Amino acid sequence: MVKNNDNYYNPSDLLDIIAKENESVPLEIFFNKPKYQKAIETWCAAVFGIGYSEYLKTCKVKINKANSSPDFFLKVGNQVFEFEITEVQEEGRKRGDYYKKLKRNPNMLTPYRPEKGRQKAPEWIYEGIKKKARHYGDCRGLNLLVYANFSVTTLERNKILNAVKEFKETFSSVWVITNSHICSLFSNKALGEITCWCVIHRN
């Protein structure tokens, strides 16, 4: 967990901090121990903040150190926005199990199916948003960040929008990041929007 995390951080600085704090933790442990969940959320928040700053407005990020909602706070100027994070993976995939198997067999081949990811993304993202909406009930004051963690070369925003349109009024905004891209599905005037898939330059 980020030390002194009552502070707001520049997103790039936060990404560097979380990487250094966990660089010695084996992946099969990192993705299987609940104590590292906050570190994963911090990575998502930092990457989102980098993309948001690049294409919209300069921002800072603060992680909620408590195990309660929201997961992080985004500060833009004098405004603070509360964000929840949901990670969406390929149906049936358990990332923790994958890294355990990889530890036992370093030469294990990993299926790379970006076309499946492109085709199934609307369905997977829909399920991720629905799960969060059911959990929080009235979440009109919350912003949602979806981390699309699956193999894909191109995400079709219009198809995803059509699949998740019922949630347009559920959250204050809904955003999607991959390991290297960012876009908004629904947003508000205060946050602004990114209406295409934009590359997040992390260096």
Secondary structure in CASP SS format (residue, H / E / C, confidence):
PFRMAT SS
TARGET T0000
AUTHOR 0000-0000-0000
METHOD secondary structure of the structure
MODEL  1
M C 1.00
V C 1.00
K C 1.00
N C 1.00
N C 1.00
D C 1.00
N C 1.00
Y C 1.00
Y E 1.00
N C 1.00
P H 1.00
S H 1.00
D H 1.00
L H 1.00
L H 1.00
D H 1.00
I H 1.00
I H 1.00
A H 1.00
K H 1.00
E H 1.00
N H 1.00
E C 1.00
S C 1.00
V C 1.00
P C 1.00
L H 1.00
E H 1.00
I H 1.00
F H 1.00
F C 1.00
N C 1.00
K C 1.00
P H 1.00
K H 1.00
Y H 1.00
Q H 1.00
K H 1.00
A H 1.00
I H 1.00
E H 1.00
T H 1.00
W H 1.00
C H 1.00
A H 1.00
A H 1.00
V H 1.00
F H 1.00
G H 1.00
I H 1.00
G H 1.00
Y H 1.00
S H 1.00
E H 1.00
Y H 1.00
L C 1.00
K C 1.00
T C 1.00
C C 1.00
K E 1.00
V E 1.00
K E 1.00
I E 1.00
N C 1.00
K C 1.00
A C 1.00
N C 1.00
S C 1.00
S C 1.00
P C 1.00
D C 1.00
F E 1.00
F E 1.00
L E 1.00
K E 1.00
V E 1.00
G C 1.00
N C 1.00
Q E 1.00
V E 1.00
F E 1.00
E E 1.00
F E 1.00
E E 1.00
I E 1.00
T E 1.00
E E 1.00
V E 1.00
Q E 1.00
E C 1.00
E C 1.00
G C 1.00
R C 1.00
K C 1.00
R H 1.00
G H 1.00
D H 1.00
Y H 1.00
Y H 1.00
K H 1.00
K H 1.00
L H 1.00
K H 1.00
R H 1.00
N C 1.00
P C 1.00
N C 1.00
M C 1.00
L C 1.00
T C 1.00
P C 1.00
Y C 1.00
R C 1.00
P H 1.00
E H 1.00
K H 1.00
G H 1.00
R H 1.00
Q H 1.00
K H 1.00
A H 1.00
P H 1.00
E H 1.00
W H 1.00
I H 1.00
Y H 1.00
E H 1.00
G H 1.00
I H 1.00
K H 1.00
K H 1.00
K H 1.00
A H 1.00
R H 1.00
H H 1.00
Y H 1.00
G C 1.00
D C 1.00
C C 1.00
R C 1.00
G C 1.00
L C 1.00
N E 1.00
L E 1.00
L E 1.00
V E 1.00
Y E 1.00
A E 1.00
N E 1.00
F C 1.00
S C 1.00
V C 1.00
T C 1.00
T C 1.00
L C 1.00
E C 1.00
R H 1.00
N H 1.00
K H 1.00
I H 1.00
L H 1.00
N H 1.00
A H 1.00
V H 1.00
K H 1.00
E H 1.00
F H 1.00
K C 1.00
E C 1.00
T C 1.00
F C 1.00
S C 1.00
S E 1.00
V E 1.00
W E 1.00
V E 1.00
I E 1.00
T C 1.00
N C 1.00
S C 1.00
H E 1.00
I E 1.00
C E 1.00
S E 1.00
L E 1.00
F E 1.00
S C 1.00
N E 1.00
K C 1.00
A C 1.00
L C 1.00
G E 1.00
E C 1.00
I C 1.00
T C 1.00
C C 1.00
W C 1.00
C E 1.00
V E 1.00
I C 1.00
H C 1.00
R C 1.00
N C 1.00
END
